[in-house]
Amino acid sequence: MELKNAFLLVVICFCFLIGYSYADEVFTHKDWSVTTYDSDPEFIKYSTHGSAVWGHEFGFLKIAGSCDEDNIFVSWSSTVKIDQLKKMEDQKVLFDLQPDEQFFQFAVPNLGVNPLFGSEDLEIPNSLNVMVFANYLPQVTFNPSLEVGRKISVKVNEKDPHHSNFDIPDDEFSLVGYIAARQFATEQCEIRTQALKIKDQYKITMR
């Protein structure tokens, strides 16, 4: 199931803000955190970082008004030239996800590719680019599997045509703190949903 095109555009915008300057980490528990965005208050992200590459992110997005939905969110870095990575935009990439002993496969759209600002100062041969994957609601059995797991392996399927775009095609993410982060993100989403309703009602009364 896909979300509205407007949602895609906002996701791309806030994910590539310079240094996430408008991001506010409002909650952290164990290995997971919840982030909100001043410029887009209807969005809440809860996520964790990779074990192999800290800059790799796995998590979910919630949007006010649809708090029961958890839109998968994956960000990945690559030193492949950006012109090559740009060819992947709007294409789906097949990910293999394994929370503990369970196994899932999701074809998640690539929403955008942008340079990682400041990566030219790092001691690496090529500058880093960041790929963002989202706009996919996983099957209903996926989230419960995360609640009982301790870690999740995420990797690009070897048969996917875009596999060569990933320097490090797999990573492992901790699930410790996932339950608390999801609960807090849901609460924030519900609060923001009510605030937006009040704001809309105020606009109507002022006409």
Phi, psi and omega in degrees: 000133183252151177270176185293153181301326179299323178299318180301314183298318180292320178302313180300317183297309187284336180287338183248020174297143183301116178061019184052043188298337181258009180273143180229111178282106190263350183201137175222132175219119183055242187262004183244152178221159177243130184236137174240169187226121182301323183283339180223074188294348180279353182255137176229130179245135170235131192200173175220169184254158182288156177278323180281317180228115184300328181289345174287137183233140173228134179177209185216159174243140171242149179233133180305134183099343179223052190290344179277355181260139177239103183273119185298144182223124177226130172238142188218144179259157179203144175263004174298143183303140187296329178299323178289317181293327181299334179293345182271346182301139181072004175261158178262143178242134183274117178254139170261124181238128184230093173280111186053243185264359181271164185219133178224154173230128179230134172265103188255131180295143172271113184276337181177162178225132179217154175295147174275111184298131179092352183291340179293343179271353180281156181275065178227152185299321182234153179291155182269143172241151182245128177254134180244130179239129180196198181066044177215125177260110184292164181298157190296340181277353185287307184300318176301329179292333179285331182293330182259356183270166176251335180203161177226133175265130179236126179213154176281128180302134185298336181271356179292135183296344181262007186304323183291349179282354184250116176299312178241099189279358180218154179204166180236140184232139178286144175254006179286115184106354182300313185299313181295320180295317179296319179297316180294320179297322178295316179298316178298320180297317181293320177298315181290328176297314179295321180296320179292324178296316179296319179298317180294320179295323179295320179298320181295316182292337181274355181286000000 
